[in-house]
């Protein structure tokens, strides 16, 4: 019985150490940080009253935001990039928006 308890304790400790190694830290540029940045950028663009757009796609990789899709004017293209740059966690914005 004592041996079984020790084995269970060792197994639990190994599992906890393994999970601790998988934990993310803010600024670690993992998938979840990028997903949060993407969500914040989408929300910021959607909430910007001067942008009446629905065809902007946002993706993030290692805190670099890529904007793609179509906008109605050059001013909308510039404004979308400005809004994205102001979002917390964004290091760089790649503006690939097309003016139609």
KADA-V700698 format. One line per field, one symbol per residue. phi: phi as a letter, one per 30 degrees, with the letter a starting at -180 (. if undefined). burial: I if it has 16 or more other ideal C-beta (glycine too) atoms within 10 Angstrom, else O. Layout:
# KADA-V700698
phi = ???
burial = ???
This chain:
# KADA-V700698
phi = .ddddddddddddddddddddddcceidhceddddddedddeddddddddccbbcccbbbbhiccccbkbbdbdddddddddddddddjdcaccccdccc
burial = OOOOOOOOOOOOOOOOOOOOOOOOOOOOIOOOIIOOIIOIIOOIIOOIOOIOIOOIOIOIOOOOIIIOOOIOOOOIIOIIIOIIOOIOIIOOIOOOIOOO
